[in-house]
Amino acid sequence: MAQAKQLVVCIDNKGYAASLEKRKIYIALRDAGAEKHGLLRIVDESGEDYLYPKTSFRSIALPQAVKKAVLAA
């Protein structure tokens, strides 16, 4: 089963400068358990997914064609 993906932009990388870049778009993977604790599962600079504070990101809405291109890149 494919995991639901959403695009988010990093607005604060304090404490995570090696893993996250401010103003960069990241893929957030759906993780209901993490979200209950105020965390998002983010595919970071390592290419792996890790939990980060939800407050460090904002959801973004892109046209479907752009979202598809970003996810395929």
Stockholm file with secondary structure:
# STOCKHOLM 1.0

chainA/1-73         MAQAKQLVVCIDNKGYAASLEKRKIYIALRDAGAEKHGLLRIVDESGEDYLYPKTSFRSIALPQAVKKAVLAA
#=GR chainA/1-73 SS CCCCEEEEEECCCTTCTTTCCTTCEEEEECCHHHHHTTEEEEECTTSSEEEEEGGGEEECCCCHHHHHHHHHC
#=GC SS_cons        CCCCEEEEEECCCTTCTTTCCTTCEEEEECCHHHHHTTEEEEECTTSSEEEEEGGGEEECCCCHHHHHHHHHC
//
